[in-house]
Amino acid sequence: MARRGNRGQHDEVDELPKVKLTWANIRRSLRLFSYLGNQKIHFFLAWFF
């Protein structure tokens, strides 16, 4: 269902906390990309084009 009113304004509830950039977080993100396997090139090309 669509919300009405206050367009473009975010509630504090909608905001996610900022995440610190650590080596552990980088390793987690790389693990997510490992599931792409041989399709990594296609994923990044589709991401930009």
mmCIF entry with sequence, helices, sheets and N, C-alpha, C, O atoms, coordinates in Angstrom:
data_MODEL
# 
_entry.id   MODEL 
# 
_entity.id                         1 
_entity.type                       polymer 
_entity.pdbx_number_of_molecules   1 
# 
_entity_poly.entity_id                      1 
_entity_poly.type                           'polypeptide(L)' 
_entity_poly.nstd_linkage                   no 
_entity_poly.nstd_monomer                   no 
_entity_poly.pdbx_seq_one_letter_code       MARRGNRGQHDEVDELPKVKLTWANIRRSLRLFSYLGNQKIHFFLAWFF 
_entity_poly.pdbx_seq_one_letter_code_can   MARRGNRGQHDEVDELPKVKLTWANIRRSLRLFSYLGNQKIHFFLAWFF 
_entity_poly.pdbx_strand_id                 A 
# 
loop_
_entity_poly_seq.entity_id 
_entity_poly_seq.num 
_entity_poly_seq.mon_id 
_entity_poly_seq.hetero 
1 1  MET n 
1 2  ALA n 
1 3  ARG n 
1 4  ARG n 
1 5  GLY n 
1 6  ASN n 
1 7  ARG n 
1 8  GLY n 
1 9  GLN n 
1 10 HIS n 
1 11 ASP n 
1 12 GLU n 
1 13 VAL n 
1 14 ASP n 
1 15 GLU n 
1 16 LEU n 
1 17 PRO n 
1 18 LYS n 
1 19 VAL n 
1 20 LYS n 
1 21 LEU n 
1 22 THR n 
1 23 TRP n 
1 24 ALA n 
1 25 ASN n 
1 26 ILE n 
1 27 ARG n 
1 28 ARG n 
1 29 SER n 
1 30 LEU n 
1 31 ARG n 
1 32 LEU n 
1 33 PHE n 
1 34 SER n 
1 35 TYR n 
1 36 LEU n 
1 37 GLY n 
1 38 ASN n 
1 39 GLN n 
1 40 LYS n 
1 41 ILE n 
1 42 HIS n 
1 43 PHE n 
1 44 PHE n 
1 45 LEU n 
1 46 ALA n 
1 47 TRP n 
1 48 PHE n 
1 49 PHE n 
# 
_struct_asym.id          A 
_struct_asym.entity_id   1 
# 
loop_
_struct_conf.conf_type_id 
_struct_conf.id 
_struct_conf.pdbx_PDB_helix_id 
_struct_conf.beg_label_comp_id 
_struct_conf.beg_label_asym_id 
_struct_conf.beg_label_seq_id 
_struct_conf.pdbx_beg_PDB_ins_code 
_struct_conf.end_label_comp_id 
_struct_conf.end_label_asym_id 
_struct_conf.end_label_seq_id 
_struct_conf.pdbx_end_PDB_ins_code 
_struct_conf.beg_auth_comp_id 
_struct_conf.beg_auth_asym_id 
_struct_conf.beg_auth_seq_id 
_struct_conf.end_auth_comp_id 
_struct_conf.end_auth_asym_id 
_struct_conf.end_auth_seq_id 
_struct_conf.pdbx_PDB_helix_class 
_struct_conf.details 
_struct_conf.pdbx_PDB_helix_length 
HELX_P HELX_P1 AA1 TRP A 23 ? SER A 34 ? TRP A 23 SER A 34 1 ? 12 
HELX_P HELX_P2 AA2 GLY A 37 ? GLN A 39 ? GLY A 37 GLN A 39 5 ? 3  
HELX_P HELX_P3 AA3 LYS A 40 ? PHE A 48 ? LYS A 40 PHE A 48 1 ? 9  
# 
_struct_conf_type.id          HELX_P 
_struct_conf_type.criteria    ? 
_struct_conf_type.reference   ? 
# 
loop_
_atom_site.group_PDB 
_atom_site.id 
_atom_site.type_symbol 
_atom_site.label_atom_id 
_atom_site.label_alt_id 
_atom_site.label_comp_id 
_atom_site.label_asym_id 
_atom_site.label_entity_id 
_atom_site.label_seq_id 
_atom_site.pdbx_PDB_ins_code 
_atom_site.Cartn_x 
_atom_site.Cartn_y 
_atom_site.Cartn_z 
_atom_site.occupancy 
_atom_site.B_iso_or_equiv 
_atom_site.pdbx_formal_charge 
_atom_site.auth_seq_id 
_atom_site.auth_comp_id 
_atom_site.auth_asym_id 
_atom_site.auth_atom_id 
_atom_site.pdbx_PDB_model_num 
ATOM 1   N N  . MET A 1 1  ? 0.840  -1.157  0.000   1.00 0.00 ? 1  MET A N  1 
ATOM 2   C CA . MET A 1 1  ? 0.000  0.000   0.000   1.00 0.00 ? 1  MET A CA 1 
ATOM 3   C C  . MET A 1 1  ? 0.896  1.234   0.000   1.00 0.00 ? 1  MET A C  1 
ATOM 4   O O  . MET A 1 1  ? 1.882  1.296   0.734   1.00 0.00 ? 1  MET A O  1 
ATOM 5   N N  . ALA A 1 2  ? 0.558  2.177   -0.797  1.00 0.00 ? 2  ALA A N  1 
ATOM 6   C CA . ALA A 1 2  ? 1.367  3.387   -0.913  1.00 0.00 ? 2  ALA A CA 1 
ATOM 7   C C  . ALA A 1 2  ? 1.096  4.329   0.253   1.00 0.00 ? 2  ALA A C  1 
ATOM 8   O O  . ALA A 1 2  ? -0.018 4.409   0.772   1.00 0.00 ? 2  ALA A O  1 
ATOM 9   N N  . ARG A 1 3  ? 2.143  5.036   0.646   1.00 0.00 ? 3  ARG A N  1 
ATOM 10  C CA . ARG A 1 3  ? 2.010  6.029   1.706   1.00 0.00 ? 3  ARG A CA 1 
ATOM 11  C C  . ARG A 1 3  ? 1.564  7.350   1.106   1.00 0.00 ? 3  ARG A C  1 
ATOM 12  O O  . ARG A 1 3  ? 1.842  7.646   -0.056  1.00 0.00 ? 3  ARG A O  1 
ATOM 13  N N  . ARG A 1 4  ? 0.878  8.129   1.903   1.00 0.00 ? 4  ARG A N  1 
ATOM 14  C CA . ARG A 1 4  ? 0.441  9.440   1.438   1.00 0.00 ? 4  ARG A CA 1 
ATOM 15  C C  . ARG A 1 4  ? 1.057  10.508  2.310   1.00 0.00 ? 4  ARG A C  1 
ATOM 16  O O  . ARG A 1 4  ? 1.267  10.308  3.507   1.00 0.00 ? 4  ARG A O  1 
ATOM 17  N N  . GLY A 1 5  ? 1.348  11.653  1.697   1.00 0.00 ? 5  GLY A N  1 
ATOM 18  C CA . GLY A 1 5  ? 1.873  12.795  2.438   1.00 0.00 ? 5  GLY A CA 1 
ATOM 19  C C  . GLY A 1 5  ? 3.347  12.641  2.758   1.00 0.00 ? 5  GLY A C  1 
ATOM 20  O O  . GLY A 1 5  ? 3.897  11.542  2.697   1.00 0.00 ? 5  GLY A O  1 
ATOM 21  N N  . ASN A 1 6  ? 3.984  13.757  3.101   1.00 0.00 ? 6  ASN A N  1 
ATOM 22  C CA . ASN A 1 6  ? 5.395  13.802  3.470   1.00 0.00 ? 6  ASN A CA 1 
ATOM 23  C C  . ASN A 1 6  ? 6.293  13.149  2.423   1.00 0.00 ? 6  ASN A C  1 
ATOM 24  O O  . ASN A 1 6  ? 7.204  12.394  2.766   1.00 0.00 ? 6  ASN A O  1 
ATOM 25  N N  . ARG A 1 7  ? 6.047  13.427  1.196   1.00 0.00 ? 7  ARG A N  1 
ATOM 26  C CA . ARG A 1 7  ? 6.867  12.822  0.137   1.00 0.00 ? 7  ARG A CA 1 
ATOM 27  C C  . ARG A 1 7  ? 8.292  13.347  0.204   1.00 0.00 ? 7  ARG A C  1 
ATOM 28  O O  . ARG A 1 7  ? 8.520  14.546  0.364   1.00 0.00 ? 7  ARG A O  1 
ATOM 29  N N  . GLY A 1 8  ? 9.247  12.432  0.078   1.00 0.00 ? 8  GLY A N  1 
ATOM 30  C CA . GLY A 1 8  ? 10.643 12.817  0.076   1.00 0.00 ? 8  GLY A CA 1 
ATOM 31  C C  . GLY A 1 8  ? 11.234 12.966  1.462   1.00 0.00 ? 8  GLY A C  1 
ATOM 32  O O  . GLY A 1 8  ? 12.441 13.173  1.590   1.00 0.00 ? 8  GLY A O  1 
ATOM 33  N N  . GLN A 1 9  ? 10.435 12.870  2.487   1.00 0.00 ? 9  GLN A N  1 
ATOM 34  C CA . GLN A 1 9  ? 10.944 12.972  3.842   1.00 0.00 ? 9  GLN A CA 1 
ATOM 35  C C  . GLN A 1 9  ? 10.983 11.581  4.457   1.00 0.00 ? 9  GLN A C  1 
ATOM 36  O O  . GLN A 1 9  ? 10.037 10.804  4.326   1.00 0.00 ? 9  GLN A O  1 
ATOM 37  N N  . HIS A 1 10 ? 12.092 11.278  5.130   1.00 0.00 ? 10 HIS A N  1 
ATOM 38  C CA . HIS A 1 10 ? 12.265 9.962   5.728   1.00 0.00 ? 10 HIS A CA 1 
ATOM 39  C C  . HIS A 1 10 ? 12.015 10.037  7.224   1.00 0.00 ? 10 HIS A C  1 
ATOM 40  O O  . HIS A 1 10 ? 12.390 11.004  7.886   1.00 0.00 ? 10 HIS A O  1 
ATOM 41  N N  . ASP A 1 11 ? 11.390 9.024   7.731   1.00 0.00 ? 11 ASP A N  1 
ATOM 42  C CA . ASP A 1 11 ? 11.234 8.916   9.176   1.00 0.00 ? 11 ASP A CA 1 
ATOM 43  C C  . ASP A 1 11 ? 12.533 8.390   9.760   1.00 0.00 ? 11 ASP A C  1 
ATOM 44  O O  . ASP A 1 11 ? 13.309 7.732   9.068   1.00 0.00 ? 11 ASP A O  1 
ATOM 45  N N  . GLU A 1 12 ? 12.767 8.675   11.013  1.00 0.00 ? 12 GLU A N  1 
ATOM 46  C CA . GLU A 1 12 ? 13.965 8.153   11.659  1.00 0.00 ? 12 GLU A CA 1 
ATOM 47  C C  . GLU A 1 12 ? 13.928 6.642   11.741  1.00 0.00 ? 12 GLU A C  1 
ATOM 48  O O  . GLU A 1 12 ? 14.977 6.004   11.826  1.00 0.00 ? 12 GLU A O  1 
ATOM 49  N N  . VAL A 1 13 ? 12.754 6.063   11.718  1.00 0.00 ? 13 VAL A N  1 
ATOM 50  C CA . VAL A 1 13 ? 12.612 4.617   11.786  1.00 0.00 ? 13 VAL A CA 1 
ATOM 51  C C  . VAL A 1 13 ? 13.139 3.972   10.508  1.00 0.00 ? 13 VAL A C  1 
ATOM 52  O O  . VAL A 1 13 ? 13.671 2.863   10.549  1.00 0.00 ? 13 VAL A O  1 
ATOM 53  N N  . ASP A 1 14 ? 12.997 4.657   9.374   1.00 0.00 ? 14 ASP A N  1 
ATOM 54  C CA . ASP A 1 14 ? 13.420 4.111   8.094   1.00 0.00 ? 14 ASP A CA 1 
ATOM 55  C C  . ASP A 1 14 ? 14.942 4.124   7.923   1.00 0.00 ? 14 ASP A C  1 
ATOM 56  O O  . ASP A 1 14 ? 15.471 3.403   7.078   1.00 0.00 ? 14 ASP A O  1 
ATOM 57  N N  . GLU A 1 15 ? 15.640 4.922   8.703   1.00 0.00 ? 15 GLU A N  1 
ATOM 58  C CA . GLU A 1 15 ? 17.085 5.055   8.554   1.00 0.00 ? 15 GLU A CA 1 
ATOM 59  C C  . GLU A 1 15 ? 17.806 3.852   9.162   1.00 0.00 ? 15 GLU A C  1 
ATOM 60  O O  . GLU A 1 15 ? 17.495 3.427   10.275  1.00 0.00 ? 15 GLU A O  1 
ATOM 61  N N  . LEU A 1 16 ? 18.756 3.316   8.429   1.00 0.00 ? 16 LEU A N  1 
ATOM 62  C CA . LEU A 1 16 ? 19.586 2.233   8.937   1.00 0.00 ? 16 LEU A CA 1 
ATOM 63  C C  . LEU A 1 16 ? 20.831 2.825   9.584   1.00 0.00 ? 16 LEU A C  1 
ATOM 64  O O  . LEU A 1 16 ? 21.305 3.876   9.153   1.00 0.00 ? 16 LEU A O  1 
ATOM 65  N N  . PRO A 1 17 ? 21.365 2.178   10.598  1.00 0.00 ? 17 PRO A N  1 
ATOM 66  C CA . PRO A 1 17 ? 22.584 2.703   11.214  1.00 0.00 ? 17 PRO A CA 1 
ATOM 67  C C  . PRO A 1 17 ? 23.761 2.549   10.266  1.00 0.00 ? 17 PRO A C  1 
ATOM 68  O O  . PRO A 1 17 ? 23.814 1.600   9.484   1.00 0.00 ? 17 PRO A O  1 
ATOM 69  N N  . LYS A 1 18 ? 24.701 3.477   10.334  1.00 0.00 ? 18 LYS A N  1 
ATOM 70  C CA . LYS A 1 18 ? 25.876 3.407   9.478   1.00 0.00 ? 18 LYS A CA 1 
ATOM 71  C C  . LYS A 1 18 ? 26.776 2.270   9.941   1.00 0.00 ? 18 LYS A C  1 
ATOM 72  O O  . LYS A 1 18 ? 26.944 2.041   11.139  1.00 0.00 ? 18 LYS A O  1 
ATOM 73  N N  . VAL A 1 19 ? 27.351 1.565   8.975   1.00 0.00 ? 19 VAL A N  1 
ATOM 74  C CA . VAL A 1 19 ? 28.203 0.423   9.273   1.00 0.00 ? 19 VAL A CA 1 
ATOM 75  C C  . VAL A 1 19 ? 29.651 0.844   9.071   1.00 0.00 ? 19 VAL A C  1 
ATOM 76  O O  . VAL A 1 19 ? 29.996 1.458   8.062   1.00 0.00 ? 19 VAL A O  1 
ATOM 77  N N  . LYS A 1 20 ? 30.489 0.508   10.037  1.00 0.00 ? 20 LYS A N  1 
ATOM 78  C CA . LYS A 1 20 ? 31.903 0.823   9.919   1.00 0.00 ? 20 LYS A CA 1 
ATOM 79  C C  . LYS A 1 20 ? 32.551 -0.128  8.915   1.00 0.00 ? 20 LYS A C  1 
ATOM 80  O O  . LYS A 1 20 ? 32.212 -1.310  8.851   1.00 0.00 ? 20 LYS A O  1 
ATOM 81  N N  . LEU A 1 21 ? 33.477 0.402   8.143   1.00 0.00 ? 21 LEU A N  1 
ATOM 82  C CA . LEU A 1 21 ? 34.171 -0.382  7.145   1.00 0.00 ? 21 LEU A CA 1 
ATOM 83  C C  . LEU A 1 21 ? 35.340 -1.108  7.813   1.00 0.00 ? 21 LEU A C  1 
ATOM 84  O O  . LEU A 1 21 ? 36.347 -0.496  8.168   1.00 0.00 ? 21 LEU A O  1 
ATOM 85  N N  . THR A 1 22 ? 35.187 -2.407  7.976   1.00 0.00 ? 22 THR A N  1 
ATOM 86  C CA . THR A 1 22 ? 36.226 -3.225  8.598   1.00 0.00 ? 22 THR A CA 1 
ATOM 87  C C  . THR A 1 22 ? 36.565 -4.373  7.675   1.00 0.00 ? 22 THR A C  1 
ATOM 88  O O  . THR A 1 22 ? 35.840 -4.655  6.721   1.00 0.00 ? 22 THR A O  1 
ATOM 89  N N  . TRP A 1 23 ? 37.681 -5.037  7.967   1.00 0.00 ? 23 TRP A N  1 
ATOM 90  C CA . TRP A 1 23 ? 38.084 -6.177  7.142   1.00 0.00 ? 23 TRP A CA 1 
ATOM 91  C C  . TRP A 1 23 ? 37.060 -7.306  7.226   1.00 0.00 ? 23 TRP A C  1 
ATOM 92  O O  . TRP A 1 23 ? 36.834 -8.013  6.243   1.00 0.00 ? 23 TRP A O  1 
ATOM 93  N N  . ALA A 1 24 ? 36.450 -7.476  8.374   1.00 0.00 ? 24 ALA A N  1 
ATOM 94  C CA . ALA A 1 24 ? 35.431 -8.516  8.515   1.00 0.00 ? 24 ALA A CA 1 
ATOM 95  C C  . ALA A 1 24 ? 34.240 -8.242  7.609   1.00 0.00 ? 24 ALA A C  1 
ATOM 96  O O  . ALA A 1 24 ? 33.713 -9.164  6.987   1.00 0.00 ? 24 ALA A O  1 
ATOM 97  N N  . ASN A 1 25 ? 33.809 -6.988  7.525   1.00 0.00 ? 25 ASN A N  1 
ATOM 98  C CA . ASN A 1 25 ? 32.688 -6.639  6.650   1.00 0.00 ? 25 ASN A CA 1 
ATOM 99  C C  . ASN A 1 25 ? 33.057 -6.789  5.178   1.00 0.00 ? 25 ASN A C  1 
ATOM 100 O O  . ASN A 1 25 ? 32.223 -7.179  4.361   1.00 0.00 ? 25 ASN A O  1 
ATOM 101 N N  . ILE A 1 26 ? 34.298 -6.481  4.846   1.00 0.00 ? 26 ILE A N  1 
ATOM 102 C CA . ILE A 1 26 ? 34.750 -6.641  3.459   1.00 0.00 ? 26 ILE A CA 1 
ATOM 103 C C  . ILE A 1 26 ? 34.762 -8.114  3.085   1.00 0.00 ? 26 ILE A C  1 
ATOM 104 O O  . ILE A 1 26 ? 34.350 -8.482  1.986   1.00 0.00 ? 26 ILE A O  1 
ATOM 105 N N  . ARG A 1 27 ? 35.238 -8.963  4.004   1.00 0.00 ? 27 ARG A N  1 
ATOM 106 C CA . ARG A 1 27 ? 35.243 -10.406 3.738   1.00 0.00 ? 27 ARG A CA 1 
ATOM 107 C C  . ARG A 1 27 ? 33.831 -10.941 3.553   1.00 0.00 ? 27 ARG A C  1 
ATOM 108 O O  . ARG A 1 27 ? 33.601 -11.801 2.703   1.00 0.00 ? 27 ARG A O  1 
ATOM 109 N N  . ARG A 1 28 ? 32.884 -10.440 4.339   1.00 0.00 ? 28 ARG A N  1 
ATOM 110 C CA . ARG A 1 28 ? 31.494 -10.878 4.194   1.00 0.00 ? 28 ARG A CA 1 
ATOM 111 C C  . ARG A 1 28 ? 30.943 -10.514 2.825   1.00 0.00 ? 28 ARG A C  1 
ATOM 112 O O  . ARG A 1 28 ? 30.272 -11.325 2.185   1.00 0.00 ? 28 ARG A O  1 
ATOM 113 N N  . SER A 1 29 ? 31.224 -9.299  2.375   1.00 0.00 ? 29 SER A N  1 
ATOM 114 C CA . SER A 1 29 ? 30.714 -8.887  1.066   1.00 0.00 ? 29 SER A CA 1 
ATOM 115 C C  . SER A 1 29 ? 31.363 -9.693  -0.053  1.00 0.00 ? 29 SER A C  1 
ATOM 116 O O  . SER A 1 29 ? 30.701 -10.031 -1.034  1.00 0.00 ? 29 SER A O  1 
ATOM 117 N N  . LEU A 1 30 ? 32.643 -10.004 0.082   1.00 0.00 ? 30 LEU A N  1 
ATOM 118 C CA . LEU A 1 30 ? 33.299 -10.828 -0.930  1.00 0.00 ? 30 LEU A CA 1 
ATOM 119 C C  . LEU A 1 30 ? 32.725 -12.239 -0.954  1.00 0.00 ? 30 LEU A C  1 
ATOM 120 O O  . LEU A 1 30 ? 32.648 -12.865 -2.010  1.00 0.00 ? 30 LEU A O  1 
ATOM 121 N N  . ARG A 1 31 ? 32.325 -12.733 0.203   1.00 0.00 ? 31 ARG A N  1 
ATOM 122 C CA . ARG A 1 31 ? 31.715 -14.061 0.259   1.00 0.00 ? 31 ARG A CA 1 
ATOM 123 C C  . ARG A 1 31 ? 30.388 -14.055 -0.490  1.00 0.00 ? 31 ARG A C  1 
ATOM 124 O O  . ARG A 1 31 ? 30.044 -15.043 -1.139  1.00 0.00 ? 31 ARG A O  1 
ATOM 125 N N  . LEU A 1 32 ? 29.640 -12.960 -0.411  1.00 0.00 ? 32 LEU A N  1 
ATOM 126 C CA . LEU A 1 32 ? 28.396 -12.871 -1.172  1.00 0.00 ? 32 LEU A CA 1 
ATOM 127 C C  . LEU A 1 32 ? 28.658 -12.936 -2.672  1.00 0.00 ? 32 LEU A C  1 
ATOM 128 O O  . LEU A 1 32 ? 27.925 -13.601 -3.404  1.00 0.00 ? 32 LEU A O  1 
ATOM 129 N N  . PHE A 1 33 ? 29.701 -12.247 -3.130  1.00 0.00 ? 33 PHE A N  1 
ATOM 130 C CA . PHE A 1 33 ? 30.014 -12.258 -4.557  1.00 0.00 ? 33 PHE A CA 1 
ATOM 131 C C  . PHE A 1 33 ? 30.582 -13.593 -5.012  1.00 0.00 ? 33 PHE A C  1 
ATOM 132 O O  . PHE A 1 33 ? 30.569 -13.883 -6.208  1.00 0.00 ? 33 PHE A O  1 
ATOM 133 N N  . SER A 1 34 ? 31.079 -14.411 -4.098  1.00 0.00 ? 34 SER A N  1 
ATOM 134 C CA . SER A 1 34 ? 31.607 -15.716 -4.496  1.00 0.00 ? 34 SER A CA 1 
ATOM 135 C C  . SER A 1 34 ? 30.494 -16.626 -5.004  1.00 0.00 ? 34 SER A C  1 
ATOM 136 O O  . SER A 1 34 ? 30.764 -17.559 -5.760  1.00 0.00 ? 34 SER A O  1 
ATOM 137 N N  . TYR A 1 35 ? 29.250 -16.375 -4.605  1.00 0.00 ? 35 TYR A N  1 
ATOM 138 C CA . TYR A 1 35 ? 28.135 -17.183 -5.089  1.00 0.00 ? 35 TYR A CA 1 
ATOM 139 C C  . TYR A 1 35 ? 27.859 -16.962 -6.573  1.00 0.00 ? 35 TYR A C  1 
ATOM 140 O O  . TYR A 1 35 ? 27.187 -17.778 -7.204  1.00 0.00 ? 35 TYR A O  1 
ATOM 141 N N  . LEU A 1 36 ? 28.365 -15.884 -7.127  1.00 0.00 ? 36 LEU A N  1 
ATOM 142 C CA . LEU A 1 36 ? 28.145 -15.608 -8.543  1.00 0.00 ? 36 LEU A CA 1 
ATOM 143 C C  . LEU A 1 36 ? 28.921 -16.565 -9.436  1.00 0.00 ? 36 LEU A C  1 
ATOM 144 O O  . LEU A 1 36 ? 28.513 -16.833 -10.567 1.00 0.00 ? 36 LEU A O  1 
ATOM 145 N N  . GLY A 1 37 ? 30.026 -17.076 -8.937  1.00 0.00 ? 37 GLY A N  1 
ATOM 146 C CA . GLY A 1 37 ? 30.808 -18.042 -9.703  1.00 0.00 ? 37 GLY A CA 1 
ATOM 147 C C  . GLY A 1 37 ? 31.334 -17.447 -10.991 1.00 0.00 ? 37 GLY A C  1 
ATOM 148 O O  . GLY A 1 37 ? 31.954 -16.384 -10.993 1.00 0.00 ? 37 GLY A O  1 
ATOM 149 N N  . ASN A 1 38 ? 31.080 -18.142 -12.082 1.00 0.00 ? 38 ASN A N  1 
ATOM 150 C CA . ASN A 1 38 ? 31.597 -17.725 -13.386 1.00 0.00 ? 38 ASN A CA 1 
ATOM 151 C C  . ASN A 1 38 ? 30.794 -16.576 -13.993 1.00 0.00 ? 38 ASN A C  1 
ATOM 152 O O  . ASN A 1 38 ? 31.171 -16.047 -15.038 1.00 0.00 ? 38 ASN A O  1 
ATOM 153 N N  . GLN A 1 39 ? 29.715 -16.192 -13.364 1.00 0.00 ? 39 GLN A N  1 
ATOM 154 C CA . GLN A 1 39 ? 28.853 -15.150 -13.908 1.00 0.00 ? 39 GLN A CA 1 
ATOM 155 C C  . GLN A 1 39 ? 29.218 -13.758 -13.403 1.00 0.00 ? 39 GLN A C  1 
ATOM 156 O O  . GLN A 1 39 ? 28.452 -12.819 -13.621 1.00 0.00 ? 39 GLN A O  1 
ATOM 157 N N  . LYS A 1 40 ? 30.351 -13.590 -12.741 1.00 0.00 ? 40 LYS A N  1 
ATOM 158 C CA . LYS A 1 40 ? 30.742 -12.298 -12.173 1.00 0.00 ? 40 LYS A CA 1 
ATOM 159 C C  . LYS A 1 40 ? 30.833 -11.212 -13.235 1.00 0.00 ? 40 LYS A C  1 
ATOM 160 O O  . LYS A 1 40 ? 30.377 -10.089 -13.023 1.00 0.00 ? 40 LYS A O  1 
ATOM 161 N N  . ILE A 1 41 ? 31.415 -11.544 -14.364 1.00 0.00 ? 41 ILE A N  1 
ATOM 162 C CA . ILE A 1 41 ? 31.589 -10.551 -15.429 1.00 0.00 ? 41 ILE A CA 1 
ATOM 163 C C  . ILE A 1 41 ? 30.223 -10.066 -15.911 1.00 0.00 ? 41 ILE A C  1 
ATOM 164 O O  . ILE A 1 41 ? 30.020 -8.866  -16.092 1.00 0.00 ? 41 ILE A O  1 
ATOM 165 N N  . HIS A 1 42 ? 29.301 -10.980 -16.118 1.00 0.00 ? 42 HIS A N  1 
ATOM 166 C CA . HIS A 1 42 ? 27.967 -10.611 -16.579 1.00 0.00 ? 42 HIS A CA 1 
ATOM 167 C C  . HIS A 1 42 ? 27.249 -9.764  -15.539 1.00 0.00 ? 42 HIS A C  1 
ATOM 168 O O  . HIS A 1 42 ? 26.534 -8.823  -15.883 1.00 0.00 ? 42 HIS A O  1 
ATOM 169 N N  . PHE A 1 43 ? 27.437 -10.096 -14.278 1.00 0.00 ? 43 PHE A N  1 
ATOM 170 C CA . PHE A 1 43 ? 26.802 -9.323  -13.204 1.00 0.00 ? 43 PHE A CA 1 
ATOM 171 C C  . PHE A 1 43 ? 27.292 -7.880  -13.221 1.00 0.00 ? 43 PHE A C  1 
ATOM 172 O O  . PHE A 1 43 ? 26.481 -6.955  -13.186 1.00 0.00 ? 43 PHE A O  1 
ATOM 173 N N  . PHE A 1 44 ? 28.595 -7.674  -13.276 1.00 0.00 ? 44 PHE A N  1 
ATOM 174 C CA . PHE A 1 44 ? 29.133 -6.308  -13.241 1.00 0.00 ? 44 PHE A CA 1 
ATOM 175 C C  . PHE A 1 44 ? 28.806 -5.540  -14.518 1.00 0.00 ? 44 PHE A C  1 
ATOM 176 O O  . PHE A 1 44 ? 28.570 -4.333  -14.458 1.00 0.00 ? 44 PHE A O  1 
ATOM 177 N N  . LEU A 1 45 ? 28.786 -6.199  -15.660 1.00 0.00 ? 45 LEU A N  1 
ATOM 178 C CA . LEU A 1 45 ? 28.389 -5.522  -16.894 1.00 0.00 ? 45 LEU A CA 1 
ATOM 179 C C  . LEU A 1 45 ? 26.920 -5.096  -16.823 1.00 0.00 ? 45 LEU A C  1 
ATOM 180 O O  . LEU A 1 45 ? 26.578 -3.989  -17.238 1.00 0.00 ? 45 LEU A O  1 
ATOM 181 N N  . ALA A 1 46 ? 26.064 -5.955  -16.307 1.00 0.00 ? 46 ALA A N  1 
ATOM 182 C CA . ALA A 1 46 ? 24.645 -5.612  -16.201 1.00 0.00 ? 46 ALA A CA 1 
ATOM 183 C C  . ALA A 1 46 ? 24.428 -4.517  -15.166 1.00 0.00 ? 46 ALA A C  1 
ATOM 184 O O  . ALA A 1 46 ? 23.471 -3.749  -15.259 1.00 0.00 ? 46 ALA A O  1 
ATOM 185 N N  . TRP A 1 47 ? 25.307 -4.449  -14.193 1.00 0.00 ? 47 TRP A N  1 
ATOM 186 C CA . TRP A 1 47 ? 25.188 -3.451  -13.130 1.00 0.00 ? 47 TRP A CA 1 
ATOM 187 C C  . TRP A 1 47 ? 25.440 -2.043  -13.673 1.00 0.00 ? 47 TRP A C  1 
ATOM 188 O O  . TRP A 1 47 ? 24.818 -1.076  -13.232 1.00 0.00 ? 47 TRP A O  1 
ATOM 189 N N  . PHE A 1 48 ? 26.350 -1.943  -14.626 1.00 0.00 ? 48 PHE A N  1 
ATOM 190 C CA . PHE A 1 48 ? 26.727 -0.641  -15.160 1.00 0.00 ? 48 PHE A CA 1 
ATOM 191 C C  . PHE A 1 48 ? 26.016 -0.288  -16.461 1.00 0.00 ? 48 PHE A C  1 
ATOM 192 O O  . PHE A 1 48 ? 25.978 0.886   -16.828 1.00 0.00 ? 48 PHE A O  1 
ATOM 193 N N  . PHE A 1 49 ? 25.456 -1.253  -17.163 1.00 0.00 ? 49 PHE A N  1 
ATOM 194 C CA . PHE A 1 49 ? 24.825 -0.953  -18.452 1.00 0.00 ? 49 PHE A CA 1 
ATOM 195 C C  . PHE A 1 49 ? 23.382 -1.336  -18.450 1.00 0.00 ? 49 PHE A C  1 
ATOM 196 O O  . PHE A 1 49 ? 22.694 -1.154  -19.454 1.00 0.00 ? 49 PHE A O  1 
# 
